[in-house]
Amino acid sequence: MTTSNQPHSYGAMSRTELEALEITLVQKYDEIAAAKLALDLTRGKPSSEQLNLSNELDGILKGQYILQDGTDVRNYGGLLGIPEARALGASILETNADEILVGGNASLTLMHQYLAFMQPIWKQECPEGVKFICPVPGYDRHFTLCEHFNIEMIPVSFNGQDPDLDQIERLVQQDPSIKGIWCVPKYSNPTGTTYSETAVKRFSMLPKISGDNFRIMWDNAYAVHHLSDAPDQLANLMALARHHDTNDSMVLFGSTSKVTFAGAGISFLGTSREKLGEFEQHLSETMIGFDKVNQLRHVLFLKDMSGIARHMARHAALLKPRFALTEKILSKYLAGKRIGEWSRPNGGYFVSFDAIPGQAKEIITLAANVGVRLTPAGATFPYGLDPEDRNIRLAPTFPALDSLQQALEVFVVCVQLASVRHYLKS
Ligand SMILES: Cc1ncc(COP(=O)(O)O)c(C=O)c1O
């Protein structure tokens, strides 16, 4: 039942009501413009307070560079990483330590190197061109990597918390030139959802119906990045894949970028032992080994999964107020008006906002014109093309709380203004 103090859905308003609302919103918008703001909601990076949580990394070695097995971490060698860091990566990505390679400060580099490694194999099988499935909305840098390697991207939508697996299975079965799929299975960028157990099971069997050398790029960037005391649970892809004998097709990625220092962490790649050996061979043409000194620092600092959980709880304490504020402002100004939907993630770094179709670009332009930068419209889709022009990725982690509040208050005015004009036109 509708009560008088419930907000009006814009679609149910009369023209006169909409016109009056537009006048009020334009007034607010002009006041914002006069304030000459310079705010930024684009950056999915940790705040300085979060980075401070890991300052102990600096100096933690106290001159000790020799591992238990006698390895001197300052020297060349050990391309797969030091055993202690491989074990740490294995516990984060939930696989075996001998299936892990520890890389430098960016898992993105490992993704790039892995795609480069697969290029000759795929090109030989599919001289006409290779395709990848990209669940959307998704992570723009995955799409950039595909563009770089000339991999054609096929967008597939989410169906609730999971990418549409019926469609994925159909596509993969029909077209052997589809050689891979990007997945951010936990606290997905940007939707914040975690794949269901059923979905993970189906993913583990996908290589059974695909063409040869199909790869699931399982980017578990937010594996330990919980915001809730009841974290999402992700089924273990690699364990399922071993069971179905598909583990050669699984490539797990992760890093400590949003655990310790975003610019000076360590990264991980996990796959079957056999495929890891082949990838190691490929990498050995470009380097003798990654930074093992930093690997040791990370092992001493984070120690194990309990250490990581304690450390991530400190991150969560800093992040929760930012996500709570985002939810508070969005629901205060937008709930019940049917002009937008947004995610309420249990972890990760983003809130995904869906405007009325056709309004995302307009909202982003309105915000930019009064000094609030939002992630460009379409960034969460391959080739920058959001077919419905409705998804906007909000990144609440970096700004201080007062700046975040200001930026969100501008955002909701822009959403309302774009939406009221939409209804006035229709
Ligand atoms: C899904 C996802 N993968 C990877 C990265 C980048 O990770 P790294 O710093 O390890 O390259 C990000 C950063 O935003 C991300 O959201």
The ligand as a Gaussian input file, in Angstrom:
#p B3LYP/6-31G(d) Opt

LIG

0 1
 C       39.106000      -7.379000     -10.911000
 C       40.448000      -6.762000     -10.783000
 N       41.529000      -7.444000     -11.174000
 C       42.764000      -6.926000     -11.092000
 C       42.966000      -5.653000     -10.599000
 C       44.351000      -5.105000     -10.561000
 O       45.135000      -5.928000      -9.767000
 P       46.698000      -5.769000      -9.673000
 O       46.976000      -4.542000      -8.886000
 O       47.144000      -7.020000      -9.003000
 O       47.214000      -5.662000     -11.076000
 C       41.862000      -4.893000     -10.174000
 C       42.041000      -3.526000      -9.685000
 O       41.133000      -2.737000      -9.606000
 C       40.581000      -5.458000     -10.270000
 O       39.490000      -4.793000      -9.889000

